[in-house]
């Protein structure tokens, strides 16, 4: 009887040990792995008028500030991998003359520093404004064209 008790106890101990080891292994989950490129998004687009005074005239620049967010948990966006393009789509003027003649070119800027995970970076593109008063300009903002995210934003004049 003593021999069978020792044998049963030994097998029971092995069973308990193997069960606890397999439960620990089964309950632990590996950390999710990110694959592919970093998840880059347009977070916010804002505007600012900057006035530069020179000896001959007054220059007004409309700054379009595009805030970029790296939503990835671990991936760093490498330098020169994020490009923002701002294209003026519609210009409305309160004066009849300027609306048809004022056509600003599109602007493009590349982020030349790495963007760490879960961080933001602002990219600024400037457009020269005419002397005539503008009512609004509608822009299409896109990152990493042609597949990247697009937003349509409108600047309302002064």
Secondary structure, DSSP 8 states (H G I E B T S, - for coil): -HHHHHHHHHHHHHHHHHHHHHHHHHH--------SS--EEEEEEEEEEEEEE-SS-EEEEEEEEEEEEE--SS--B-TT-EEEEEEEEEEEESSTTHHHH-----EEEEE-S-B-TT-EEEEEEEEEE-SS-EEEEEEEEEESTTTS-EEEEEEE--
